[in-house]
Amino acid sequence: MAPPAVPPGSLVTLVEGAAFCISGLDGDISGATTGLYVVDRRVLSRCSLRVNGLVPDPVDHVLDDPASAAFVSRAAGASPRDPGPIVVRRRTLGHGLREDIDLRNVGPEPTYVEVEVALEADMAAASAVRAGRV
């Protein structure tokens, strides 16, 4: 069975040499074909971020160059009265994949924030991922 179709413009791709990284607009790597690929192998099949146990709400993303991007999100459940933390993920593909996560409290009061990053690697061949056989 082939992976589900992805709407155009709903993925961000970074490229550096023989490596490329495909993620969602929020920066998460969690879909059927998303991942970090190096020389025809998917070496990272999941990289998901949770803040206080919830998926942050994506606000925007910026491609700095072909090998780096920034993803801006707001903690889920934010409101005008309690804006909650802003999450900025900066991802760079070079000698490996580097991701820096910055949390900014824009609210008037100090806050407690729990951050969880989940990673998975399946080492699948790119051809098997494309064919939906992973």
Helices and strands as residue ranges (DSSP letters): E 11-16, E 19-24, E 35-38, E 41-44, E 46-51, E 57-65, E 68-74, E 85-93, E 97-105, E 115-120, E 124-125, H 126-131
